[in-house]
Amino acid sequence: MRKLYIVKRKEEFDEIIKKGEVKKSGCFIIYYRKNNLPYDRYGISVGKKLGNAVFRNAYKRKIRSIIDNYKKNYNNGADYIIILRRSAVERTFQDMDYDFNKLMHSIRKDNYHE
């Protein structure tokens, strides 16, 4: 994932969470908000309570991999904050992949009819 497609600043995270909409599933909480850019941007958050830095970074890599596989299917011109839930730790990568795609399809269907 290129740096251009990443939400990094705390102010942007807070604004998307405060003013955006939210969808939840067993593995993820996704906050999203329309941006005025021709591409999507993603921010990933894995809480400290879930594990140490090595564990959190491993899950961020898994989430980035899922995003990279499917981002062409869901280009809505929006910013997304993806928060990993505790229940995702017990699930397989395939379950997380399915859960993420189901949520993104739901977001696209509800808000971005094409």
Sequence and secondary structure as in RCSB ss.txt:
>XXXX:A:sequence
MRKLYIVKRKEEFDEIIKKGEVKKSGCFIIYYRKNNLPYDRYGISVGKKLGNAVFRNAYKRKIRSIIDNYKKNYN
NGADYIIILRRSAVERTFQDMDYDFNKLMHSIRKDNYHE
>XXXX:A:secstr
  GGGB   HHHHHHHHHHSEEEE SSEEEEEEE SSSS EEEEE  GGG  HHHHHHHHHHHHHHHHHHTTTT 
 SEEEEEEE GGGGGS HHHHHHHHHHHHHHHHHHH   
